[in-house]
Amino acid sequence: MSSFEAARPALHQLSDPARAKVQRGFFKNSGEDIFLGVPTPSLRKIAKEFVQLPLSDIRRLMQSIVHEERSLANEILCRQFRNAAEAGQKRIFDFYIRNRKLIREWDAVDGTAPYIVGPGSSIATRRSCMSLSYPHASGIAASPSSPPSGSSGKAASTTPSHSPKSSSAIPKT
């Protein structure tokens, strides 16, 4: 069975109030969130079972005040993204970006962004980002590491170098 109505009880059956109390301590800004205390390996097992959950049901889980329901949604999204062809990955990436305000705790960002946003960023998206960084970037080459057209190939560093020999690369404030 692959529905919202079946996923929630599967998760709630594994609740552990003592563990929930400890988990809440890791989330200082959790407000009125409810914690079930479901261990991550158990949550991942449930996500595997409900990997075919439609995006509409995943969104309902993402909107929940129950922390583990949101975590389940995020784990399912990651699994779906990993298993999808390019068109499916784009659909999941777009869904994720549209619903990013529902990704509201540090563990949700850590557990999803590297697996959905990182791989989901296409060269076209990187070009768009580059054009924000380089106003003259209309002719950016296909490689995101290529310098903008008309430049000498040496990009100005905006991040400090960690090499002690290159102190001149450190921007002055």
Buried (B, 14 or more C-beta within 10 A) or exposed (E): EEEBEBBBEBBEEBBBEEBBEEBBEEBEEBEEBBBBBBEEEBBBEBBEBBBEBEBEBBBBBBEBEBBBBBBBBBBBBBBBBEEBEEEEBBBBBEBBEEBBEBBBBEBBBEBBBEBBBEEBBEEEBBBEEBBEEBEEBEEBEEEEEBBBEEEEEEEEEEEEEEEEEEEEBEEEE
